[in-house]
């Protein structure tokens, strides 16, 4: 996820939201109220849709209305309310599935009512499309940390599938190691090869 996240206030002008999106090179912004609580999401599409409304008599869009009374001025008027959200500890595969199922390009990451980040399809692709060597190093790092800095297990990755080899004191330890390896973004499956001390 990206953090800190760029936010826009619900009473901000549509123009200021567009300027922020352009300046920060983002396609959507979480919208917050005066207390900082998430109340919506506004995307480039929302801004364009309401600034360039569809002409019901034509197959193309017409120019914006010249009457400013009919043009929304605040983000609150154009944002999508009750947006889908995720949390920092949600599995990235679940987030990706949610984005696909609901056809959204980004999700605010919240803790309670506070926005702590935003995750986009691009973030997920960046995390998923990594070399096997990079994935192996990250898995190995997590395993070594779990073992208090001791290199108890070896991790190799081939085609996104990690193989962990080493001794395990019990089934619980084996399960924990499997889960640790699986949580690395880009790992599609985990194989464990338990060896016995010689």
VEXVEX-463377 format. One record per residue: residue in one letter; y, z, x of N, C-alpha, C in turn. Coordinates in Angstrom, 1 decimal. Each point is the difference from the previous one (the first is absolute). Last residue first. Layout:
<sites>
+---+--------+--------+--------+--------+--------+--------+--------+--------+--------+
! r !    n.Y !    n.Z !    n.X !   ca.Y !   ca.Z !   ca.X !    c.Y !    c.Z !    c.X !
+---+--------+--------+--------+--------+--------+--------+--------+--------+--------+
! A !      Y !      Z !      X !      Y !      Z !      X !      Y !      Z !      X !
...
+---+--------+--------+--------+--------+--------+--------+--------+--------+--------+
</sites>
This chain:
<sites>
+---+--------+--------+--------+--------+--------+--------+--------+--------+--------+
! r !    n.Y !    n.Z !    n.X !   ca.Y !   ca.Z !   ca.X !    c.Y !    c.Z !    c.X !
+---+--------+--------+--------+--------+--------+--------+--------+--------+--------+
! X !  -35.8 !   11.4 !   20.9 !   -1.2 !   -0.2 !    0.8 !   -0.2 !    1.2 !    0.9 !
! X !    2.5 !   -0.6 !   -5.1 !    0.2 !    0.4 !    1.4 !   -1.3 !   -0.2 !    0.8 !
! X !    1.1 !   -3.0 !   -4.4 !   -0.4 !    1.4 !    0.4 !    0.1 !    0.2 !    1.5 !
! X !    2.7 !   -3.4 !   -3.8 !   -0.9 !    0.1 !    1.1 !   -0.4 !    1.5 !    0.3 !
! X !    2.2 !   -3.4 !   -4.2 !   -0.2 !    1.3 !    0.6 !   -1.0 !   -0.1 !    1.1 !
! X !    3.3 !   -3.5 !   -2.5 !   -1.2 !    0.0 !    0.8 !   -0.1 !    1.4 !    0.6 !
! X !    2.9 !   -2.6 !   -4.3 !   -0.2 !    1.2 !    1.0 !   -1.4 !   -0.1 !    0.6 !
! X !    3.9 !   -3.4 !   -2.7 !   -1.4 !    0.2 !    0.4 !    0.0 !    1.2 !    1.0 !
! X !    3.8 !   -2.2 !   -3.8 !   -0.4 !    0.9 !    1.1 !   -1.5 !    0.1 !    0.1 !
! X !    4.3 !   -3.5 !   -2.1 !   -1.3 !    0.7 !   -0.2 !   -0.3 !    0.8 !    1.2 !
! X !    4.2 !   -2.4 !   -0.6 !   -0.7 !   -0.3 !   -1.2 !   -1.3 !    0.7 !   -0.3 !
! X !    5.0 !    0.6 !    2.8 !   -1.4 !    0.2 !    0.1 !   -0.7 !   -0.3 !   -1.3 !
! X !    4.7 !   -0.1 !    0.5 !   -0.6 !   -1.2 !    0.6 !   -1.5 !    0.1 !    0.2 !
! X !    3.1 !    4.4 !   -0.2 !    0.3 !   -1.3 !   -0.7 !   -0.5 !   -1.2 !    0.8 !
! X !   -2.2 !    5.0 !    0.1 !    0.9 !   -0.8 !    0.8 !    0.2 !   -1.4 !   -0.7 !
! X !   -2.9 !    3.5 !   -1.7 !    1.4 !    0.1 !   -0.4 !    0.9 !   -0.8 !    0.9 !
! X !   -4.8 !    0.5 !    0.8 !    0.3 !   -0.9 !   -1.2 !    1.5 !    0.0 !   -0.4 !
! X !   -1.8 !    2.9 !    3.5 !    0.0 !   -1.4 !    0.4 !    0.4 !   -0.9 !   -1.1 !
! X !   -0.4 !    4.6 !   -1.0 !    1.1 !   -0.2 !    0.9 !    0.1 !   -1.5 !    0.4 !
! X !   -3.7 !    1.3 !   -2.6 !    1.2 !   -0.1 !   -0.8 !    1.2 !   -0.2 !    0.9 !
! X !   -4.1 !    0.7 !    2.1 !    0.0 !   -1.3 !   -0.8 !    1.2 !   -0.1 !   -0.8 !
! X !   -0.6 !    4.0 !    2.3 !    0.3 !   -1.1 !    1.0 !    0.0 !   -1.3 !   -0.8 !
! X !   -1.3 !    3.7 !   -2.5 !    1.5 !    0.1 !    0.4 !    0.3 !   -1.1 !    0.9 !
! X !   -4.5 !    0.5 !   -1.1 !    0.8 !   -0.5 !   -1.2 !    1.5 !    0.0 !    0.3 !
! X !   -3.0 !    1.8 !    3.2 !   -0.2 !   -1.5 !   -0.1 !    0.8 !   -0.5 !   -1.1 !
! X !   -0.1 !    4.6 !    0.5 !    0.8 !   -0.6 !    1.0 !   -0.1 !   -1.5 !    0.0 !
! X !   -2.7 !    2.4 !   -3.0 !    1.4 !    0.1 !   -0.4 !    0.9 !   -0.6 !    1.1 !
! X !   -4.7 !    0.3 !    0.7 !    0.4 !   -1.1 !   -1.0 !    1.5 !    0.0 !   -0.4 !
! X !   -1.3 !    2.2 !    4.8 !   -0.6 !    0.1 !   -1.3 !    0.5 !   -1.2 !   -0.9 !
! X !    0.8 !    0.2 !    4.7 !   -0.6 !    1.4 !   -0.1 !   -0.6 !    0.1 !   -1.4 !
! X !    0.6 !   -4.6 !    3.0 !    0.6 !    0.7 !   -1.1 !   -0.7 !    1.4 !   -0.2 !
! X !    0.8 !   -4.4 !    3.9 !   -0.8 !    1.1 !   -0.5 !    0.8 !    0.7 !   -1.1 !
! X !    0.7 !   -5.3 !    1.2 !    0.1 !    1.3 !    0.6 !   -0.9 !    1.0 !   -0.7 !
! X !    2.8 !   -5.0 !   -1.1 !   -1.3 !    0.4 !    0.7 !    0.2 !    1.4 !    0.6 !
! X !    2.2 !   -3.8 !   -3.8 !    0.3 !    1.3 !    0.7 !   -1.4 !    0.4 !    0.5 !
! X !    2.5 !   -4.8 !   -1.8 !   -1.3 !    0.7 !    0.2 !    0.3 !    1.2 !    0.9 !
! X !    2.9 !   -3.5 !   -3.6 !   -0.1 !    0.9 !    1.1 !   -1.4 !    0.6 !    0.1 !
! X !    2.5 !   -4.7 !   -2.0 !   -1.1 !    1.0 !   -0.3 !   -0.1 !    0.9 !    1.3 !
! X !    2.9 !   -3.8 !   -0.3 !    0.5 !    1.0 !   -0.8 !   -1.0 !    1.1 !   -0.4 !
! X !   -0.9 !   -3.6 !    3.1 !    0.3 !   -0.6 !   -1.3 !    0.5 !    1.0 !   -1.0 !
! X !   -1.8 !    2.4 !    3.8 !   -0.3 !   -1.4 !    0.0 !    0.3 !   -0.6 !   -1.4 !
! X !    0.7 !    4.8 !    3.5 !    0.3 !   -0.8 !   -1.3 !   -0.3 !   -1.4 !    0.2 !
! X !   -1.2 !    5.4 !    2.1 !    0.2 !   -1.5 !    0.3 !    0.2 !   -0.7 !   -1.3 !
! X !   -0.1 !    5.4 !    2.2 !    0.3 !   -0.9 !   -1.1 !    0.1 !   -1.4 !    0.5 !
! X !   -2.3 !    5.1 !    1.5 !    0.6 !   -1.2 !    0.5 !    0.2 !   -0.9 !   -1.3 !
! X !   -0.3 !    5.7 !    1.0 !   -0.5 !   -1.2 !   -0.7 !    0.7 !   -1.2 !    0.6 !
! X !    1.1 !    4.3 !    1.6 !   -1.4 !    0.2 !   -0.4 !   -0.7 !   -1.2 !   -0.6 !
! X !    4.3 !    1.7 !    3.0 !   -0.5 !   -1.3 !   -0.3 !   -1.5 !    0.2 !   -0.4 !
! X !    4.3 !    3.6 !   -0.4 !   -1.2 !   -0.3 !    0.7 !   -0.6 !   -1.3 !   -0.5 !
! X !    3.9 !    2.3 !   -1.7 !    0.3 !   -0.7 !    1.2 !   -1.2 !   -0.3 !    0.8 !
! X !   -0.3 !    2.2 !   -4.3 !    0.9 !    0.8 !    0.9 !    0.2 !   -0.7 !    1.4 !
! X !   -2.2 !   -2.0 !   -3.9 !   -0.9 !    0.8 !    0.9 !    0.8 !    0.8 !    1.0 !
! X !    2.2 !   -2.8 !   -3.1 !   -0.8 !    0.9 !   -0.9 !   -0.9 !    0.9 !    0.9 !
! X !    2.6 !   -3.3 !    2.1 !    0.8 !    1.1 !   -0.5 !   -0.8 !    1.0 !   -0.8 !
! X !   -2.1 !   -3.9 !    1.5 !    0.2 !    0.9 !    1.1 !    0.9 !    1.2 !   -0.4 !
! X !   -0.8 !   -3.5 !   -3.2 !   -1.2 !    0.8 !    0.3 !    0.2 !    1.0 !    1.1 !
! X !    3.5 !   -2.9 !   -1.0 !   -0.2 !    0.9 !   -1.1 !   -1.3 !    0.9 !    0.2 !
! X !    0.9 !   -3.5 !    3.1 !    1.1 !    1.0 !    0.1 !   -0.2 !    1.1 !   -1.1 !
! X !   -2.7 !   -3.9 !   -0.1 !   -0.4 !    0.9 !    1.1 !    1.0 !    1.2 !    0.1 !
! X !    1.0 !   -3.4 !   -3.1 !   -1.2 !    0.8 !   -0.4 !   -0.4 !    1.0 !    1.0 !
! X !    3.3 !   -3.1 !    1.2 !    0.5 !    1.0 !   -1.0 !   -1.1 !    0.9 !   -0.5 !
! X !   -1.1 !   -3.5 !    3.0 !    0.8 !    1.0 !    0.7 !    0.5 !    1.1 !   -1.0 !
! X !   -2.3 !   -3.8 !   -1.7 !   -0.9 !    0.9 !    0.7 !    0.8 !    1.2 !    0.7 !
! X !    2.4 !   -3.5 !   -2.2 !   -0.6 !    0.9 !   -0.9 !   -0.9 !    1.0 !    0.7 !
! X !    2.0 !   -3.3 !    2.6 !    1.0 !    1.0 !   -0.5 !   -0.6 !    1.0 !   -1.0 !
! X !   -2.7 !   -3.6 !    1.6 !    0.3 !    1.0 !    1.1 !    1.0 !    1.0 !   -0.5 !
! X !   -1.1 !   -3.5 !   -2.9 !   -1.1 !    1.0 !    0.0 !    0.3 !    1.0 !    1.1 !
! X !    4.3 !   -2.4 !   -2.2 !   -1.2 !   -0.4 !    0.8 !   -1.1 !    1.2 !    0.0 !
! X !    3.3 !   -0.8 !   -4.2 !    0.1 !    0.5 !    1.4 !   -1.2 !   -0.4 !    0.7 !
! X !    2.1 !   -0.2 !   -5.0 !   -0.3 !   -1.1 !    1.0 !    0.3 !    0.5 !    1.4 !
! X !    0.7 !    2.9 !   -3.7 !   -1.4 !   -0.5 !   -0.1 !   -0.3 !   -1.0 !    1.1 !
! X !    4.4 !    2.0 !   -0.5 !   -1.0 !    1.0 !    0.4 !   -1.4 !   -0.5 !    0.0 !
! X !    3.5 !   -2.8 !   -1.4 !    0.2 !    0.3 !    1.4 !   -1.0 !    1.0 !    0.5 !
! X !    0.0 !   -1.1 !   -4.6 !   -0.5 !   -1.1 !    0.8 !    0.1 !    0.3 !    1.5 !
! X !    1.9 !    3.0 !   -3.0 !   -1.4 !    0.1 !    0.0 !   -0.7 !   -1.1 !    0.8 !
! X !    4.7 !    0.1 !   -0.4 !   -0.4 !    1.1 !    0.7 !   -1.5 !    0.1 !    0.1 !
! X !    1.9 !   -3.3 !   -2.7 !    0.1 !   -0.3 !    1.4 !   -0.4 !    1.1 !    0.9 !
! X !    0.3 !    0.6 !   -4.7 !   -1.2 !   -0.8 !    0.4 !    0.0 !   -0.3 !    1.4 !
! X !    2.6 !    4.4 !   -1.0 !    0.1 !   -1.4 !   -0.5 !   -1.3 !   -0.7 !    0.3 !
! X !    2.3 !    5.3 !   -0.5 !   -1.0 !   -0.8 !    0.6 !    0.0 !   -1.4 !   -0.7 !
! X !    3.4 !    4.6 !    0.9 !   -0.3 !   -1.1 !   -0.9 !   -1.1 !   -0.8 !    0.8 !
! X !    2.2 !    5.5 !   -0.1 !   -0.3 !   -1.3 !    0.7 !   -0.2 !   -1.1 !   -1.0 !
! X !    1.0 !    4.5 !   -1.2 !   -0.1 !    0.3 !    1.4 !   -0.2 !   -1.3 !    0.8 !
! X !    2.0 !    2.1 !   -5.0 !   -0.5 !   -1.2 !    0.6 !    0.0 !    0.2 !    1.5 !
! X !   -0.5 !    3.8 !   -4.1 !    0.8 !   -0.5 !    1.2 !   -0.6 !   -1.3 !    0.6 !
! X !   -1.6 !    3.1 !   -3.6 !    0.9 !   -1.0 !   -0.5 !    0.8 !   -0.7 !    1.1 !
! X !   -4.6 !    1.9 !    1.3 !    0.7 !    0.6 !   -1.1 !    0.8 !   -1.1 !   -0.7 !
! X !   -1.0 !   -2.1 !    3.8 !   -0.6 !    1.4 !    0.1 !    0.8 !    0.8 !   -1.1 !
! X !   -0.9 !   -5.7 !    1.0 !    0.7 !    1.2 !   -0.5 !   -0.8 !    1.3 !    0.3 !
! X !    1.0 !   -5.7 !    1.0 !   -1.0 !    1.1 !    0.4 !    0.8 !    1.3 !   -0.3 !
! X !    0.5 !   -5.3 !   -2.1 !    0.6 !    1.2 !    0.6 !   -1.1 !    1.0 !    0.3 !
! X !   -1.0 !   -5.3 !   -0.1 !   -0.1 !    1.2 !   -0.8 !    0.8 !    1.1 !    0.7 !
! X !   -0.4 !   -5.9 !   -0.3 !    0.2 !    1.2 !    0.8 !   -0.1 !    1.2 !   -1.0 !
! X !   -0.8 !   -4.5 !   -1.4 !    0.0 !   -0.2 !    1.4 !    0.2 !    1.2 !    0.9 !
! X !   -2.5 !   -1.2 !   -5.0 !    1.2 !    0.6 !    0.6 !   -0.1 !   -0.2 !    1.5 !
! X !   -3.3 !   -0.8 !   -4.0 !    0.9 !   -1.1 !    0.5 !    1.3 !    0.5 !    0.5 !
! X !   -4.1 !    2.4 !   -1.7 !    1.3 !    0.0 !   -0.7 !    1.0 !   -1.0 !    0.4 !
! X !   -4.4 !    0.3 !    2.0 !   -0.3 !    0.2 !   -1.4 !    1.3 !   -0.1 !   -0.8 !
! X !    0.3 !    0.0 !    4.7 !   -0.6 !   -1.2 !   -0.5 !   -0.2 !    0.0 !   -1.5 !
! X !    1.5 !    3.9 !    2.3 !    1.0 !   -1.1 !    0.1 !   -0.5 !   -1.3 !   -0.6 !
! X !   -3.0 !    3.6 !    0.3 !    1.1 !    0.3 !   -1.0 !    1.0 !   -1.1 !    0.0 !
! X !   -3.3 !   -0.1 !    3.3 !   -0.5 !   -0.4 !   -1.2 !    1.0 !    0.2 !   -1.2 !
! X !    1.2 !    1.5 !    4.3 !   -0.1 !   -1.5 !    0.0 !   -0.5 !   -0.5 !   -1.4 !
! X !   -0.1 !    4.6 !    0.9 !    1.4 !   -0.4 !   -0.2 !    0.0 !   -1.6 !   -0.1 !
! X !   -4.1 !    2.0 !    1.0 !    0.4 !    0.4 !   -1.4 !    1.4 !   -0.5 !   -0.3 !
! X !   -1.5 !   -0.3 !    4.4 !   -0.8 !   -1.0 !   -0.8 !    0.4 !    0.2 !   -1.5 !
! X !    1.6 !    3.1 !    3.2 !    0.8 !   -1.3 !    0.1 !   -0.7 !   -1.1 !   -0.9 !
! X !   -0.3 !    5.4 !   -1.0 !   -0.6 !   -1.0 !    0.8 !    0.7 !   -1.4 !   -0.1 !
! X !    2.6 !    4.7 !   -0.7 !   -0.8 !   -1.0 !   -0.8 !   -0.6 !   -1.0 !    1.0 !
! X !    3.2 !    3.7 !    1.0 !   -1.4 !    0.2 !    0.3 !   -1.0 !   -1.0 !   -0.8 !
! X !    5.0 !    0.3 !   -0.5 !   -0.3 !   -0.3 !    1.4 !   -1.5 !    0.1 !    0.4 !
! X !    1.4 !   -1.5 !   -5.0 !    0.3 !    1.2 !    0.8 !   -0.4 !   -0.3 !    1.5 !
! X !    1.8 !   -3.3 !   -4.5 !   -1.2 !    0.5 !    0.8 !    0.4 !    1.2 !    0.7 !
! X !    1.8 !   -3.1 !   -4.7 !    0.2 !    0.7 !    1.3 !   -1.3 !    0.3 !    0.7 !
! X !    2.7 !   -3.2 !   -4.2 !   -1.3 !    0.5 !    0.6 !    0.4 !    0.7 !    1.3 !
! X !    3.9 !   -0.1 !   -3.7 !   -0.8 !   -0.9 !    1.0 !   -1.3 !    0.7 !    0.4 !
! X !    3.8 !    0.6 !   -3.7 !   -1.3 !    0.6 !    0.1 !   -0.9 !   -0.8 !    1.0 !
! X !    4.1 !   -2.9 !   -1.4 !   -0.2 !    1.4 !   -0.1 !   -1.4 !    0.4 !    0.1 !
! X !    3.1 !   -4.1 !    2.0 !   -1.2 !    0.2 !   -0.7 !   -0.2 !    1.5 !   -0.1 !
! X !    5.0 !   -2.3 !    0.4 !   -1.2 !    0.5 !    0.7 !   -1.2 !    0.1 !   -0.9 !
! X !    4.7 !   -1.3 !   -1.1 !   -0.9 !   -1.1 !    0.3 !   -1.3 !    0.5 !    0.7 !
! X !    3.8 !    2.9 !   -1.5 !   -0.2 !   -1.0 !   -1.1 !   -1.0 !   -1.1 !    0.3 !
! X !    1.3 !    3.5 !    3.1 !   -0.7 !    0.6 !   -1.1 !   -0.3 !   -1.0 !   -1.1 !
! X !    2.8 !   -1.1 !    3.7 !   -1.4 !   -0.1 !    0.3 !   -0.9 !    0.5 !   -1.1 !
! X !    4.9 !   -1.8 !   -1.2 !   -0.6 !    1.1 !    0.8 !   -1.5 !   -0.3 !    0.2 !
! X !    2.9 !   -3.1 !   -2.4 !    0.8 !    0.4 !    1.2 !   -0.7 !    1.0 !    0.8 !
! X !   -1.2 !   -4.3 !   -3.7 !   -0.3 !    1.4 !    0.4 !    0.8 !    0.3 !    1.3 !
! X !    1.6 !   -3.7 !   -3.6 !   -0.7 !    0.1 !    1.2 !   -0.2 !    1.5 !    0.4 !
! X !    2.4 !   -1.8 !   -3.8 !   -1.4 !   -0.2 !   -0.2 !   -0.8 !    0.0 !    1.3 !
! X !    4.8 !    0.5 !   -0.2 !   -0.5 !    1.0 !   -1.0 !   -1.5 !   -0.1 !   -0.2 !
! X !    2.7 !   -3.1 !    2.7 !   -0.5 !    1.2 !    0.7 !   -0.6 !    1.1 !   -0.9 !
! X !    0.5 !   -5.5 !   -0.6 !    0.5 !    1.2 !   -0.6 !   -0.6 !    1.3 !    0.6 !
! X !   -1.3 !   -4.4 !    1.3 !    1.3 !    0.2 !    0.5 !    0.6 !    1.3 !   -0.6 !
! X !   -5.3 !   -1.2 !    1.0 !    1.0 !    0.0 !   -1.1 !    1.4 !    0.3 !    0.7 !
! X !   -3.7 !   -2.4 !    3.0 !    0.3 !    1.3 !   -0.6 !    1.1 !   -0.1 !   -1.1 !
! X !   -3.0 !   -4.4 !    0.8 !    0.9 !    0.9 !    0.9 !    0.3 !    1.3 !   -0.8 !
! X !   -4.6 !   -2.3 !   -1.1 !    1.4 !   -0.4 !    0.0 !    0.8 !    0.9 !    0.9 !
! X !   -5.4 !   -1.7 !    0.1 !    0.9 !    1.1 !   -0.2 !    1.4 !   -0.5 !    0.0 !
! X !   -4.2 !   -3.0 !   -1.7 !    0.6 !    0.5 !    1.2 !    1.0 !    1.1 !   -0.3 !
! X !   -2.3 !   -2.5 !   -3.3 !   -1.1 !    0.4 !    0.9 !    0.5 !    0.5 !    1.3 !
! X !    2.6 !    0.2 !   -5.0 !   -0.3 !   -0.8 !    1.2 !   -1.1 !    0.6 !    0.8 !
! X !    2.1 !    2.0 !   -3.9 !   -0.1 !   -1.4 !   -0.4 !   -0.4 !   -0.9 !    1.1 !
! X !    0.8 !    4.9 !    0.5 !   -1.2 !   -0.3 !   -0.9 !   -0.1 !   -1.4 !   -0.5 !
! X !    1.9 !    2.2 !    4.7 !    0.5 !   -0.8 !   -1.1 !   -1.1 !   -0.3 !   -1.0 !
! X !    0.4 !    4.3 !    3.6 !   -0.6 !   -1.2 !   -0.4 !    0.7 !   -0.7 !   -1.1 !
! X !    2.6 !    3.2 !    3.6 !   -0.9 !    0.1 !   -1.1 !   -0.6 !   -1.4 !   -0.4 !
! X !    2.2 !    2.5 !    4.2 !   -0.2 !   -1.5 !   -0.3 !   -1.0 !    0.0 !   -1.2 !
! X !    1.3 !    4.1 !    1.5 !    1.2 !   -0.6 !    0.4 !    0.0 !   -1.5 !   -0.3 !
! X !   -3.7 !    2.9 !   -0.7 !    1.1 !    0.5 !   -0.9 !    1.3 !   -0.7 !    0.4 !
! X !   -3.9 !   -1.0 !    2.5 !   -0.3 !   -0.2 !   -1.5 !    1.2 !    0.3 !   -0.8 !
! X !    0.1 !    1.0 !    4.6 !    0.2 !   -1.4 !   -0.3 !   -0.2 !   -0.3 !   -1.4 !
! X !   -0.9 !    4.4 !    1.5 !    1.5 !   -0.3 !    0.2 !    0.3 !   -1.5 !   -0.4 !
! X !   -4.5 !    1.5 !    0.0 !    0.8 !    0.7 !   -1.1 !    1.4 !   -0.4 !    0.1 !
! X !   -2.8 !   -1.6 !    3.4 !   -0.2 !   -0.7 !   -1.2 !    0.7 !    0.6 !   -1.2 !
! X !    0.0 !    2.2 !    4.2 !    0.8 !   -1.2 !    0.0 !   -0.1 !   -0.8 !   -1.3 !
! X !   -1.2 !    5.0 !   -0.6 !   -0.4 !   -1.0 !    0.9 !    1.1 !   -1.1 !    0.0 !
! X !   -0.8 !    5.6 !   -1.3 !    0.8 !   -1.3 !   -0.3 !   -0.4 !   -1.0 !    1.1 !
! X !   -1.9 !    4.9 !   -2.6 !    0.0 !   -0.9 !    1.2 !    0.8 !   -1.2 !   -0.4 !
! X !   -0.2 !    5.6 !   -1.8 !   -0.3 !   -1.4 !   -0.2 !   -0.1 !   -0.8 !    1.3 !
! X !    0.8 !    4.8 !   -0.5 !    0.1 !   -0.4 !   -1.4 !   -0.3 !   -1.4 !   -0.3 !
! X !   -0.4 !    4.5 !    3.8 !   -0.2 !   -1.4 !   -0.2 !    0.0 !   -0.3 !   -1.5 !
! X !    2.9 !    4.0 !    2.4 !   -1.3 !   -0.3 !   -0.6 !   -0.2 !   -1.5 !   -0.3 !
! X !    4.0 !    2.5 !    1.7 !   -0.9 !   -0.6 !    1.0 !   -1.4 !   -0.3 !   -0.5 !
! X !    4.0 !    1.7 !   -2.3 !   -0.7 !    1.1 !    0.6 !   -1.0 !   -0.5 !    1.1 !
! X !    2.7 !   -2.9 !   -2.8 !    0.9 !    0.8 !    0.8 !   -0.7 !    1.1 !    0.8 !
! X !   -3.0 !   -4.1 !   -1.1 !    1.1 !    0.5 !   -0.8 !    0.8 !    1.0 !    0.9 !
! X !   -2.9 !   -4.6 !    1.6 !    0.0 !    1.5 !   -0.2 !    1.1 !    0.4 !   -0.9 !
! X !   -3.3 !   -4.6 !    1.6 !    1.3 !    0.5 !   -0.6 !   -0.1 !    1.4 !   -0.3 !
! X !   -2.4 !   -3.7 !    3.7 !   -0.2 !    1.1 !   -0.9 !    1.4 !    0.4 !   -0.6 !
! X !   -0.9 !   -5.0 !    1.8 !    0.6 !    1.3 !    0.4 !   -0.4 !    1.0 !   -1.1 !
! X !   -1.3 !   -5.4 !    2.2 !    0.1 !    1.0 !   -1.1 !    0.4 !    1.3 !    0.5 !
! X !   -0.4 !   -3.7 !    2.9 !   -0.1 !   -0.8 !   -1.2 !    0.1 !    0.9 !   -1.3 !
! X !    2.0 !    0.2 !    5.5 !   -1.0 !    0.5 !   -0.9 !    0.1 !   -0.8 !   -1.3 !
! X !    2.9 !    0.2 !    4.2 !   -1.1 !   -1.0 !   -0.1 !   -1.2 !    0.5 !   -0.7 !
! X !    4.6 !    2.0 !    0.8 !   -1.2 !    0.6 !    0.5 !   -1.2 !   -0.9 !    0.0 !
! X !    4.3 !   -1.5 !   -1.6 !    0.3 !    0.6 !    1.3 !   -1.3 !    0.6 !    0.6 !
! X !   -0.2 !   -1.9 !   -4.4 !    0.3 !   -1.0 !    1.1 !    0.1 !    0.6 !    1.3 !
! X !   -0.5 !    2.9 !   -3.7 !   -1.2 !   -0.8 !    0.3 !    0.2 !   -1.0 !    1.1 !
! X !    3.8 !    2.3 !   -1.4 !   -0.9 !    0.9 !    0.7 !   -1.3 !   -0.7 !    0.3 !
! X !    3.1 !   -2.2 !   -2.7 !    0.5 !    0.1 !    1.4 !   -0.9 !    0.8 !    0.9 !
! X !   -0.9 !   -0.2 !   -4.6 !   -0.3 !   -1.3 !    0.6 !    0.5 !    0.0 !    1.4 !
! X !    1.1 !    3.7 !   -2.5 !   -1.5 !    0.0 !    0.2 !   -0.4 !   -1.3 !    0.7 !
! X !    4.5 !    0.5 !   -1.3 !   -0.3 !    0.8 !    1.1 !   -1.5 !    0.1 !    0.3 !
! X !    1.5 !   -2.5 !   -3.8 !    0.4 !   -0.6 !    1.3 !   -0.3 !    0.8 !    1.2 !
! X !   -0.7 !    1.8 !   -4.3 !   -1.0 !   -1.1 !    0.3 !    0.3 !   -0.6 !    1.3 !
! X !    1.8 !    4.9 !   -0.7 !    0.2 !   -1.3 !   -0.5 !   -1.1 !   -0.9 !    0.4 !
! X !   -0.8 !    5.3 !   -0.7 !    0.6 !   -0.9 !    0.9 !    0.2 !   -1.4 !   -0.6 !
! X !   -2.1 !    4.0 !   -1.9 !    1.3 !   -0.4 !   -0.5 !    0.7 !   -0.9 !    1.0 !
! X !   -4.3 !    1.9 !    0.9 !   -0.1 !   -0.8 !   -1.3 !    1.3 !   -0.5 !   -0.5 !
! X !   -1.1 !    0.6 !    5.3 !    0.3 !    0.9 !   -1.1 !    0.0 !   -0.8 !   -1.3 !
! X !   -2.9 !   -1.1 !    4.5 !    1.2 !   -0.4 !   -0.7 !    0.2 !    1.0 !   -1.2 !
! X !   -2.8 !   -0.2 !    5.2 !    0.1 !    0.3 !   -1.4 !    1.3 !   -0.5 !   -0.6 !
! X !   -3.6 !   -0.5 !    4.6 !    1.3 !   -0.3 !   -0.5 !    0.0 !    0.2 !   -1.6 !
! X !   -3.2 !    2.7 !    3.7 !    0.1 !   -1.1 !   -1.0 !    1.4 !   -0.2 !   -0.4 !
! X !   -2.3 !    2.1 !    4.8 !    0.6 !    0.3 !   -1.3 !    0.2 !   -1.3 !   -0.8 !
! X !   -3.7 !   -1.0 !    1.4 !    0.7 !    1.3 !   -0.3 !    0.9 !    0.2 !    1.2 !
! X !   -4.2 !   -3.5 !   -2.2 !    1.3 !    0.1 !    0.7 !    0.8 !    1.2 !   -0.4 !
! X !   -5.6 !   -0.9 !    0.2 !    1.2 !    0.0 !   -0.8 !    1.2 !    0.0 !    0.9 !
+---+--------+--------+--------+--------+--------+--------+--------+--------+--------+
</sites>
